[in-house]
Amino acid sequence: MNCRSNIVNQQRPSSVDALSDEDIYSLIELAHASKSVVVNTAAQQWCMPPTVWHITYDAVVKRCDLAEPSIMSYVSSQTSIPIPRVRRVLPINRSSPETSAGHYLVMDYLEGDTLYAAWPKLSWWRRLHIMWLMRRYIRQLHTLPLPFPDLPGRVDSSGTSYVCYGRYFTESGAGPFRSYPEMADWFDLKRFNQLVDTHRFYGTVNRTLPKFDRTQPLVLCHLDLHMNNIIVGPDGIPWLIDWGSSGAFPAWLEYAFLVQWVEEIWNPAPKIWTWGARVIVGNYDKYVTNYLQHLDWDRVAFNEPLDYFTNLCIDVD
């Protein structure tokens, strides 16, 4: 893979490198006041993407917790995956940096178009080439040693765990999880609640609905692989942005989130990109069709009594 653009970007000095923290805070305040937002019109058609502000010609800033810059720095140092370089991480609350107000992530601004915007203009060869590069990126990511092998989900460089977000963690989020079994238990509780709901409304028990597959190892996942989080640079190299959901998850969740974006957001999606989910991540379709699609992810969190089936003398695994 030609990673020259990634190497050049990581070694290139930034206009913010020589600035003090106070200088950067001033630039952030100015960007807020002038509403100097990096606008992604394609993304605005279907979701509210994270707000990113221009603070200099080659630097942008967004709000985050510490998990995102931690994993970005780790991926940059350990792989050749092209991603924005982290230039500074500053607490939002300068007077009380230990509060939960979050942080500002200062990083490189990337020239180019989102893959969503660029797609109609690309030749079939360029489309296939980008998909193949994405496959190589994800292979690198999924084979990277985990900084904290026993901690699932979103984790910062100190080992602190954070709430996981996305459709398969419900709108309110889930976690933070202290162990892989704890994450698996959370999914199994979702399954149990679904079984109770089905029995209450239809009088049947779906015995074919599997439990969470605990045999699949945790790997480092981006977990938000949609076409607006891929920037195609002027040289044609795709860059991965928005690492706010990334962390340690089973690889089939990477696939499930990618397929979810394809099916629910871009309907109809480009057929080659739909097919490409299996090429990029691997074929984990059974986890979507046999498992995740049978659980109610829109339901407000509510746990059914754990003795529901026992009281009815119904044996449920």
C-alpha positions as CSV (number, residue, x, y, z in Angstrom):
1,M,0.0,0.0,0.0
2,N,1.2,3.5,-0.9
3,C,1.2,5.3,2.5
4,R,3.4,8.2,1.4
5,S,0.7,10.7,2.1
6,N,0.2,9.4,5.6
7,I,3.9,9.6,6.3
8,V,4.2,13.1,4.9
9,N,1.2,14.2,6.9
10,Q,2.5,12.8,10.2
11,Q,5.9,14.4,9.8
12,R,4.6,17.8,8.5
13,P,4.6,20.6,11.0
14,S,1.4,22.3,11.8
15,S,0.6,25.9,12.2
16,V,-0.6,25.2,15.8
17,D,2.6,23.4,16.9
18,A,4.3,26.6,18.2
19,L,1.2,28.1,19.7
20,S,0.6,28.1,23.5
21,D,-2.5,26.5,25.0
22,E,-3.9,30.0,25.6
23,D,-3.3,30.9,21.9
24,I,-5.3,27.8,20.9
25,Y,-8.1,28.6,23.4
26,S,-8.4,32.1,21.8
27,L,-8.6,30.6,18.3
28,I,-11.3,28.2,19.5
29,E,-13.3,31.1,20.9
30,L,-12.9,33.0,17.7
31,A,-14.0,30.0,15.6
32,H,-17.1,29.6,17.8
33,A,-18.0,33.3,17.5
34,S,-17.5,33.3,13.7
35,K,-19.2,29.9,13.3
36,S,-16.2,28.7,11.3
37,V,-17.6,25.2,11.0
38,V,-16.4,22.5,8.6
39,V,-19.6,21.7,6.8
40,N,-20.4,18.3,5.5
41,T,-23.6,18.9,3.5
42,A,-24.0,15.2,2.6
43,A,-23.9,14.2,6.3
44,Q,-26.4,16.8,7.2
45,Q,-29.0,15.0,5.0
46,W,-29.3,12.2,7.4
47,C,-27.6,12.8,10.7
48,M,-26.0,15.4,13.0
49,P,-22.3,14.8,12.6
50,P,-19.9,16.0,15.3
51,T,-19.3,19.7,15.0
52,V,-15.8,20.5,13.8
53,W,-14.4,24.1,13.7
54,H,-11.6,25.5,11.6
55,I,-9.1,27.3,13.8
56,T,-6.3,27.8,11.3
57,Y,-5.8,26.9,7.6
58,D,-4.5,23.4,8.5
59,A,-6.0,22.7,11.9
60,V,-9.5,21.9,13.2
61,V,-11.0,21.2,16.6
62,K,-13.9,19.2,18.0
63,R,-15.2,18.3,21.4
64,C,-14.4,14.8,22.7
65,D,-13.6,12.7,25.7
66,L,-10.1,11.3,26.2
67,A,-10.8,7.9,24.5
68,E,-10.9,9.4,21.0
69,P,-7.5,11.1,20.9
70,S,-6.0,8.2,22.8
71,I,-6.9,5.7,20.2
72,M,-6.0,8.0,17.4
73,S,-2.5,8.5,18.7
74,Y,-2.1,4.8,19.3
75,V,-3.3,3.9,15.7
76,S,-1.0,6.6,14.2
77,S,2.0,5.3,16.1
78,Q,1.4,1.6,15.3
79,T,0.0,1.5,11.8
80,S,0.2,3.1,8.4
81,I,-3.6,3.9,8.3
82,P,-4.0,7.5,7.2
83,I,-5.8,9.4,9.9
84,P,-5.6,13.1,11.1
85,R,-2.7,13.7,13.4
86,V,-3.6,14.7,17.0
87,R,-1.9,18.1,17.6
88,R,-3.2,19.0,21.1
89,V,-5.8,17.9,23.6
90,L,-7.1,20.6,26.0
91,P,-9.7,20.5,28.8
92,I,-12.8,22.5,27.8
93,N,-13.1,23.8,31.4
94,R,-9.7,25.6,31.9
95,S,-10.4,26.5,35.5
96,S,-11.4,22.9,36.5
97,P,-9.8,20.5,34.0
98,E,-10.7,17.5,36.1
99,T,-14.4,18.0,35.6
100,S,-16.5,16.0,33.1
101,A,-16.9,18.9,30.7
102,G,-14.8,17.1,28.1
103,H,-11.9,18.1,26.0
104,Y,-11.0,19.9,22.8
105,L,-9.2,17.7,20.2
106,V,-7.0,19.8,17.9
107,M,-6.0,17.9,14.8
108,D,-5.0,18.2,11.2
109,Y,-7.5,19.5,8.6
110,L,-7.7,17.1,5.7
111,E,-8.1,18.4,2.1
112,G,-10.5,16.4,0.0
113,D,-14.0,15.1,-0.4
114,T,-16.0,12.6,1.7
115,L,-16.3,9.3,-0.1
116,Y,-20.0,9.9,-0.2
117,A,-19.5,13.1,-2.2
118,A,-16.7,11.7,-4.3
119,W,-18.4,8.4,-5.1
120,P,-20.4,9.5,-8.2
121,K,-17.3,11.0,-9.7
122,L,-15.0,8.0,-9.2
123,S,-14.3,5.4,-11.9
124,W,-15.1,1.8,-11.2
125,W,-11.4,1.1,-10.8
126,R,-11.0,3.9,-8.3
127,R,-14.0,2.7,-6.3
128,L,-12.6,-0.9,-6.1
129,H,-9.1,0.5,-5.3
130,I,-10.5,2.5,-2.3
131,M,-12.4,-0.5,-1.1
132,W,-9.3,-2.6,-1.3
133,L,-7.3,0.0,0.6
134,M,-10.1,0.1,3.3
135,R,-9.8,-3.6,3.6
136,R,-6.1,-3.3,4.3
137,Y,-6.7,-0.5,6.8
138,I,-9.2,-2.6,8.7
139,R,-6.9,-5.7,8.6
140,Q,-4.2,-3.6,10.2
141,L,-6.6,-2.3,12.8
142,H,-8.0,-5.6,13.7
143,T,-4.6,-7.3,14.1
144,L,-3.2,-4.5,16.3
145,P,-2.4,-5.5,19.9
146,L,-4.9,-4.0,22.3
147,P,-3.4,-1.5,24.8
148,F,-5.7,-3.0,27.5
149,P,-6.5,-6.6,26.3
150,D,-9.1,-7.2,29.1
151,L,-11.1,-4.0,28.7
152,P,-13.8,-3.9,26.0
153,G,-15.3,-0.8,24.5
154,R,-13.9,2.7,24.5
155,V,-10.8,3.2,26.6
156,D,-8.3,6.1,27.0
157,S,-4.5,5.8,27.5
158,S,-4.9,5.5,31.3
159,G,-7.2,2.5,31.1
160,T,-10.3,4.5,31.9
161,S,-13.4,3.1,30.2
162,Y,-16.2,5.2,28.6
163,V,-19.8,4.7,27.5
164,C,-20.2,3.0,24.2
165,Y,-22.5,4.7,21.6
166,G,-24.3,3.6,18.4
167,R,-27.4,1.8,17.4
168,Y,-26.4,-1.5,18.9
169,F,-25.7,0.1,22.3
170,T,-29.1,2.0,22.2
171,E,-29.6,5.7,21.9
172,S,-28.7,6.2,25.5
173,G,-25.4,4.3,25.2
174,A,-24.1,1.4,27.3
175,G,-21.3,0.8,29.7
176,P,-18.7,1.6,30.6
177,F,-17.8,-2.1,30.7
178,R,-15.2,-3.4,33.1
179,S,-14.7,-6.7,31.3
180,Y,-15.6,-8.6,28.2
181,P,-18.0,-10.9,30.1
182,E,-19.8,-7.7,31.4
183,M,-20.3,-6.5,27.9
184,A,-21.6,-9.9,26.9
185,D,-23.9,-10.0,29.9
186,W,-25.4,-6.6,28.7
187,F,-26.2,-8.0,25.3
188,D,-27.6,-11.2,26.8
189,L,-29.9,-9.1,29.0
190,K,-31.1,-7.4,25.8
191,R,-31.9,-10.8,24.4
192,F,-33.7,-11.9,27.6
193,N,-35.9,-8.7,27.5
194,Q,-36.7,-9.5,23.9
195,L,-37.7,-13.1,24.7
196,V,-40.0,-11.8,27.5
197,D,-41.6,-9.2,25.2
198,T,-42.2,-11.8,22.5
199,H,-43.8,-14.2,25.0
200,R,-46.0,-11.5,26.5
201,F,-47.3,-10.4,23.1
202,Y,-47.4,-13.6,21.1
203,G,-47.3,-16.4,23.7
204,T,-44.2,-18.0,22.1
205,V,-40.5,-18.3,23.0
206,N,-38.0,-17.7,20.3
207,R,-35.5,-20.5,21.1
208,T,-33.5,-20.0,18.0
209,L,-32.3,-16.5,19.1
210,P,-28.7,-17.0,20.1
211,K,-26.8,-15.5,23.0
212,F,-23.9,-13.1,22.6
213,D,-20.9,-15.0,21.0
214,R,-18.3,-14.9,23.7
215,T,-15.8,-17.0,21.6
216,Q,-14.9,-14.1,19.3
217,P,-11.9,-12.1,20.5
218,L,-11.8,-8.4,21.1
219,V,-10.1,-6.4,18.3
220,L,-9.5,-2.7,17.8
221,C,-12.5,-1.4,15.8
222,H,-13.3,2.0,14.3
223,L,-17.1,1.2,14.6
224,D,-18.3,4.1,12.5
225,L,-17.2,3.1,9.0
226,H,-19.6,5.0,6.7
227,M,-18.8,7.0,3.6
228,N,-18.8,10.4,5.3
229,N,-16.1,9.2,7.7
230,I,-13.7,8.5,4.8
231,I,-12.0,11.5,3.2
232,V,-10.6,11.0,-0.3
233,G,-7.5,13.2,-0.5
234,P,-6.3,15.0,-3.6
235,D,-4.0,12.1,-4.3
236,G,-6.9,9.6,-4.2
237,I,-5.8,8.1,-0.8
238,P,-8.7,7.5,1.6
239,W,-8.3,8.8,5.1
240,L,-10.3,7.5,8.1
241,I,-11.8,10.2,10.4
242,D,-14.1,10.4,13.4
243,W,-12.7,7.9,15.9
244,G,-15.2,8.8,18.6
245,S,-16.9,5.4,18.6
246,S,-13.7,3.3,18.3
247,G,-12.5,0.8,20.8
248,A,-12.1,-2.9,21.6
249,F,-15.0,-4.9,20.2
250,P,-15.6,-8.2,18.4
251,A,-15.0,-7.8,14.7
252,W,-18.6,-8.8,13.8
253,L,-19.7,-5.6,15.5
254,E,-17.5,-3.6,13.1
255,Y,-19.3,-5.3,10.3
256,A,-22.8,-4.9,11.9
257,F,-22.3,-1.1,12.3
258,L,-21.1,-0.7,8.7
259,V,-24.0,-2.7,7.3
260,Q,-26.4,-0.7,9.5
261,W,-25.3,2.5,8.0
262,V,-25.6,1.1,4.5
263,E,-29.1,-0.3,5.0
264,E,-30.7,2.4,7.1
265,I,-28.9,5.6,5.9
266,W,-28.2,5.1,2.2
267,N,-31.3,3.3,1.0
268,P,-30.7,2.4,-1.7
269,A,-27.0,2.3,-1.1
270,P,-24.4,1.9,-3.9
271,K,-24.6,-1.9,-4.6
272,I,-20.8,-2.3,-4.8
273,W,-20.4,-0.6,-1.4
274,T,-23.1,-2.9,0.1
275,W,-21.2,-5.9,-1.2
276,G,-17.9,-4.3,-0.1
277,A,-18.8,-4.5,3.6
278,R,-17.9,-8.2,3.5
279,V,-14.7,-7.4,1.6
280,I,-13.6,-4.6,3.9
281,V,-14.4,-6.3,7.3
282,G,-15.2,-9.9,6.6
283,N,-18.4,-11.9,6.2
284,Y,-20.1,-11.7,9.6
285,D,-23.6,-11.5,8.1
286,K,-25.0,-14.3,10.4
287,Y,-24.5,-12.0,13.4
288,V,-26.7,-9.4,11.8
289,T,-29.4,-11.5,10.3
290,N,-29.6,-14.2,13.0
291,Y,-29.0,-12.1,16.0
292,L,-28.9,-8.3,16.1
293,Q,-31.9,-7.8,13.7
294,H,-34.1,-9.8,16.1
295,L,-33.4,-7.5,19.1
296,D,-35.3,-4.2,19.7
297,W,-32.7,-1.4,19.7
298,D,-35.2,1.4,19.7
299,R,-36.8,0.4,23.0
300,V,-36.2,2.6,26.0
301,A,-34.0,0.7,28.5
302,F,-36.2,-1.4,30.7
303,N,-35.2,-4.7,32.3
304,E,-37.8,-7.4,32.7
305,P,-37.9,-9.5,36.0
306,L,-35.3,-12.1,35.7
307,D,-37.6,-14.8,37.2
308,Y,-40.3,-14.2,34.5
309,F,-39.9,-17.6,32.8
310,T,-39.1,-19.4,36.0
311,N,-42.4,-18.4,37.5
312,L,-44.1,-19.7,34.4
313,C,-42.2,-23.0,34.6
314,I,-40.7,-22.3,31.2
315,D,-37.1,-23.4,30.6
316,V,-35.1,-20.7,28.8
317,D,-31.4,-20.6,28.3
